[in-house]
Amino acid sequence: MTEVKKEIKVSGKEKPKIGVYVCHCGINIAGVIDVVKLKDYALSLPDVVLAREYKFMCSDNGQSMIKQDIEAGLINRVIVAACSPRMHEPTFRLTCKEAGLNQFLFEQANIREHATWVNMYDPEGAYEIAKDHVKMAVAKARKLLPLEVQKVQVEPACLVIGAGIAGMNSALDLAQEGYKVYLVERTPTIGGHMAQLDKTFPTMDCSACIITPRMVDVAREKNIELLTYSEVVDVSGYVGNFEVTIKKKPHYVDQEKCTACGACAEKCPVTVGNEFDLGMATRKAIYIPFPQAVPGQYTIDMDKCIKCGICARLDVCEPEAIKYDDKPEFLKVKVGTIIVATGWDLYDPTELKQYGYGRYPNVITGLQMERLLSSFGPVLGKPVRPSDSKAPHSIAFLQCVGSRNFREGGNQYCSRVCCMYATKQARQYKEKHPDADVYIFYMDVRAFGKGYEEFYESASENFGINYIRGRIAEVSQGKNNNIIIRAEDTLLQEPLELEVEMFILSCGLEAKADADNISSLLSIQRSADGFFMEAHPKLRPVDTLTDGIFVAGVAQGPKDIPDTVAQAKGAASSASALMAKGEVEIEPYYSVVIDHLCSGCRSCQSLCPFGAIAFDEFRRVAVVNPAMCKGCGTCVSACPSGAMVQNHFANFQLNSIINVAIKESSVENGGK
Amino acid sequence: MSEEKKFRYGFFLGCVAPNRYPMIETSIRAVFDHLGAEILELEGASCCPAPGVFRAFHIPTWLVIAARNLTIAEELGVDVITGCNGCYGTLRDAWYELQHEPEMKKMVNEHLAKVGRKFKGSIEPKHVVQALYLDMGIDYLKGFIKHKFKDLKVAVHYGCHIVKPSDKRPWDGEYECPTFLDEIVEITGAKSIDYKDKFMCCGAGGAVRTAVKEVSADFSREKLTNIRDAGADIIIDCCPFCHLQLDLGQMEANNIYKDMIGEPFKIPVIYLTQLLGLSFGIDPNLLGLIKNHDLKNVSPFIPVEPFLAKVKEELT
């Protein structure tokens, strides 16, 4: 590691000595414009004391050139004319810092993306634009001031929202590293959708056998504070220091006293559809969602309860756990990081009326099929069709229901799990009923994961599942509530009509219906498909654009269990990297209030999208919290008295750029 | 000075209704008048022109003629209504394309300039059903119901151009198995029954009726069989061409496919506004439901009297 030199004192008042370094970027820049000429031009600009050109400024050699010039005292401002600052600004800032120069005395002129790439067939025009960029960078560099990086402490605790397979894995990893984890789950049990599944593809191992021990691990882990039947209602603060308010919904059953004996549910007279079984089985108004639920204590569904008082009777609930007057509790916690693992909703196929869901009893969704196949499901793993509770002799699956649909109302993306779950369910049904006819209507079979192609091949070769390439146009109901399918077999190029006894819609995955709440609570973005947006699709797949907040699992986009777990572990790892450091650096681009100019009108306060501006009632002026300010500049433009100054982008700095750009433009009419 | 009415439309007649099923036109006029809507005449309107015939051969011709018809309503400053799916298809598709294809619009306006016209896109072409369902709304219509039919089973036939192409239609995603027409029918107390292949073509469209009568009649036979199997008392439609095919087509199917169908078909075919009008208490004469049977070879070919007899009790 390079030793950091003692910082050279730069007050901003001494005469600027600017060094300009023109990068060839291989042929990306030098192949289009004359870099030597550009270097000579730079030397003609005010306060530029030296200029150099080199093949790759970002290489070790290139960086050394800059360091030597700084260390020799030749320069006190650095400009690199090269690529986008998004690419290498951090690189060159570190170079300056290592040489003892304040890193904010560096400026980058982007002559690659802005000049040579976009004008590669117009070298003269590209050169003129590159000159303007260099000139503007010099104008700003002359006005640069040294800035100090802010450091804030990071609370070594993490909030994980959602306790499905993603949230549970993130929580366990962080807890095992020694961090405090608040795991918040809105339903009465952890486990999420994976707990509803029977088997997992392609290995056919039992989903419950994988997830239930993990659920128990979560409940036992001393560093995890499990908050089921709870929701996050408020989040304030910033990276390292989030203040979170969690609402613990009333169970109406004392969770400490309840022994989960189940006597109350036995006696409860109110029977309703069980959400866990998608309405195909019942539960009582006092209930646990499923037998292996964690925690195992009971909850009263107050919307359904008729308050008959039976469960509260001493001969029913001996520990006297029933608490009809239970109230919500609000818990405030402080965390350094947040992981969003809120999962998904199944696409509702009702609006695709041509497939008959909701109209014909024997049309079900893939998730319903999963419950029918489950050994602890409503029919104990012996699937029957809804109309007559008999095992169907023929079943058909339709793929891409609600996915890959570019018409109105559909989701355009591929949901990534349906090809494999339908194949798995088809195979499971064949295992139970070898004589049954099983069809899968598909657009393409996407068997991309490890072992998936082999699994698909085996389903069709060894299990005799009929794959038919073609969308189903419509279905109608025939005799005995059978489903008549009309489709085109696009490989044989002929229309077909097929009667089956049960029809399963392989519905895709969607962002949670209330994802907007989370996105506004946490100030995180969603992409066009509705899922939470990662900071970079390749390099920062678990980060959000809000520092300290990470995303895991299907909340970020459809994915299967292995990918979900991988991302959950990635999110945990990124969160722990932040917490392990103990403090984070915050770019000093925050706004500063010039007190004597501030009239106290509070315009800035109401406009700040990050809640970073407070009002000092005593002095009657606005006060910016540097850690919360993201440097967006909204307050600067809103301030009627010019009292807001944004570091590094102050008006006098921007004006100097604008002045040279407009008054002395070397390119007529703003470029060619 | 007369009060300006809330609903004002230019009425595009088309060809099949005025020439072969005038009761469709008269019932639309009676019902809209009853609903407090003002109907303006589109003086000088021509053929829409028919989508299956003109568009299939020469799109620019089709567009120019359609645009000319729309400019008549633009001059009056009212939206157009039509009771015909085919006219609706042409006027709505042309209106949509002219707003999304500047080159086409330029071409069309160059031609229209020769007759002193210009397409602006200032009014919207609507189907009668669209005006009833979206402009006025079910609740508004309900307020006019006088007689409720008790035991009337209706097979609703939508036709094709009214729902597709979906991106140029106003039904907000309701294009695969829509319900708007059934909803209007059911405010009269009638029951819209489900039947096999409800959204199947009547058999007339796409010039099939003109080109291959047998194929066209076979479509009708299949559709009518499904309707009869479901136990429908009457058929309700919203398109004169479908109306022709389902009415006259019964005679044709009875003739061509007599060995396949058993009993001859005789299901009364009623246009939506005829049913609505009866329920509103409008005189059946004004709705074109009373026919002088001395007239030969005049529509309707399947007598509607069994329908009138069935609802007689509710009407008195």
Interface residues (C-beta under 8 A of the other chain):
Chain A: E351 L352 K353 Q354 R407 E408 G409 E474 S476
Chain B: S166 D167 G173 E176 C177 K196 D197 F199
